[in-house]
C-alpha cells in the first residue's frame, strides 16, 4: 500500500511540474521600482511575454553591461523580493539578482523583450531612476 501511495504522489508531482515551469504572471505580481515607489505591471498584453522572459521560451539574448551611472529600476515581486534590475534609458537590459538560476547567470546582462521594455518606460515615466553602481552590480547572483 505504501508503494502505491508513493507512486501516486510521484505521478502527481510530475503533472504539476510543467505548469510550475511555465509561470504565468498576474496583474501586479511584479512591480518596477525606484528607491521610494513601485508601480505594478498590470498590462495583460505584456504579462505573458514577461512570464516567457523569466521562465520559458528561447534563452534570453546576452548583451553588454551598461555603463556605470546608467539609469535603472528594480523589478520586485509582491513580497518585496528584488528579481533583478532593468537598465539604460530604454530599459532594455536585465541583470538577475538570483531569479531562476537555470536561466540567468551571475553578472550577465540580458536583452529585455521590446514590448516589455516599452511598457516599463511607460510605467516609470513619473519615477526618478536609480543609477548603476558597483554595489548594484554586486547584487547579481
C-alpha positions as CSV (number, residue, x, y, z in Angstrom):
1,X,0.0,0.0,0.0
2,X,2.9,2.4,0.8
3,X,4.4,1.7,-2.6
4,X,1.1,2.6,-4.4
5,X,0.8,5.8,-2.4
6,X,4.4,6.7,-3.3
7,X,3.8,6.1,-7.0
8,X,0.6,8.3,-6.9
9,X,2.5,11.1,-5.1
10,X,5.4,10.9,-7.6
11,X,3.0,11.0,-10.6
12,X,1.1,13.9,-9.1
13,X,4.4,15.8,-8.7
14,X,5.3,15.1,-12.4
15,X,2.0,16.5,-13.5
16,X,2.4,19.7,-11.5
17,X,6.0,20.5,-12.6
18,X,5.2,21.6,-16.2
19,X,2.6,24.1,-15.1
20,X,5.1,25.5,-12.5
21,X,7.8,25.9,-15.1
22,X,5.5,28.0,-17.3
23,X,4.8,30.6,-14.7
24,X,2.0,33.0,-15.5
25,X,2.2,36.5,-14.1
26,X,-1.0,38.1,-12.9
27,X,-1.6,41.8,-12.8
28,X,0.6,43.3,-10.0
29,X,2.7,40.1,-9.4
30,X,5.8,42.1,-10.5
31,X,6.5,45.8,-9.9
32,X,9.0,48.2,-11.3
33,X,10.5,50.3,-8.5
34,X,12.9,53.1,-7.7
35,X,14.1,53.7,-4.1
36,X,10.8,55.1,-2.8
37,X,8.0,53.9,-5.0
38,X,6.8,50.9,-7.1
39,X,4.4,50.7,-10.0
40,X,2.6,47.4,-10.7
41,X,2.9,45.8,-14.1
42,X,-0.8,45.1,-14.9
43,X,-1.0,45.2,-18.7
44,X,-2.5,41.9,-19.7
45,X,-0.9,42.1,-23.1
46,X,2.6,42.3,-21.6
47,X,2.2,39.7,-18.8
48,X,2.5,36.6,-21.0
49,X,5.8,37.9,-22.5
50,X,7.1,38.7,-19.0
51,X,6.5,35.1,-18.0
52,X,8.2,33.8,-21.1
53,X,11.2,36.1,-20.5
54,X,11.6,34.9,-16.9
55,X,10.7,31.2,-17.2
56,X,10.3,29.7,-20.6
57,X,10.7,30.3,-24.3
58,X,14.0,30.8,-26.1
59,X,17.1,31.7,-23.9
60,X,17.3,35.4,-23.4
61,X,20.0,37.1,-25.5
62,X,23.1,38.3,-23.7
63,X,24.0,41.9,-24.1
64,X,26.8,44.3,-23.0
65,X,26.8,45.7,-19.5
66,X,25.5,49.3,-19.3
67,X,27.9,52.0,-18.2
68,X,28.3,52.9,-14.5
69,X,25.8,55.7,-13.8
70,X,23.2,54.4,-16.3
71,X,19.6,54.7,-15.1
72,X,18.0,51.6,-13.7
73,X,14.9,50.4,-11.8
74,X,14.4,47.3,-9.7
75,X,11.9,44.6,-10.6
76,X,10.2,43.3,-7.4
77,X,7.7,40.5,-6.7
78,X,4.7,41.4,-4.5
79,X,6.6,40.1,-1.4
80,X,9.4,42.6,-1.9
81,X,12.0,40.2,-3.4
82,X,14.1,42.0,-6.0
83,X,14.4,39.7,-9.0
84,X,16.9,42.0,-10.7
85,X,17.3,45.3,-12.4
86,X,16.4,46.8,-15.8
87,X,18.8,49.5,-17.0
88,X,19.6,52.1,-19.7
89,X,17.3,54.9,-20.8
90,X,15.5,52.3,-23.0
91,X,15.2,49.9,-20.0
92,X,16.3,47.2,-22.4
93,X,18.9,45.3,-20.3
94,X,18.2,43.0,-17.4
95,X,20.6,41.8,-14.7
96,X,19.3,39.0,-12.5
97,X,19.6,39.1,-8.7
98,X,19.0,35.4,-8.4
99,X,15.7,34.7,-10.1
100,X,15.6,31.4,-11.9
101,X,19.3,30.5,-11.8
102,X,18.9,27.9,-14.5
103,X,18.0,30.6,-17.0
104,X,20.0,33.6,-15.9
105,X,23.7,33.6,-15.0
106,X,25.5,35.7,-12.4
107,X,27.0,39.0,-13.7
108,X,25.4,38.6,-17.2
109,X,23.1,41.1,-18.8
110,X,20.2,40.1,-21.0
111,X,18.1,41.9,-23.6
112,X,14.7,42.8,-22.3
113,X,12.0,42.0,-24.9
114,X,11.0,45.1,-26.9
115,X,7.3,45.1,-25.8
116,X,8.2,44.7,-22.1
117,X,10.9,47.4,-22.4
118,X,8.2,49.8,-23.9
119,X,5.8,49.1,-21.1
120,X,8.5,49.6,-18.4
121,X,9.3,53.0,-19.9
122,X,5.6,54.0,-19.8
123,X,5.3,52.8,-16.1
124,X,8.4,54.6,-15.0
125,X,7.7,57.9,-16.7
126,X,7.0,59.5,-13.3
127,X,9.7,57.7,-11.3
128,X,13.2,59.0,-10.7
129,X,15.7,56.3,-11.7
130,X,18.4,54.9,-9.6
131,X,21.9,54.8,-11.2
132,X,24.1,51.8,-11.9
133,X,26.9,51.5,-9.3
134,X,29.4,48.8,-8.5
135,X,27.2,48.0,-5.4
136,X,24.2,47.4,-7.6
137,X,26.2,45.1,-9.9
138,X,27.5,43.0,-6.9
139,X,23.9,42.0,-6.0
140,X,23.8,39.7,-9.1
141,X,23.8,36.0,-8.1
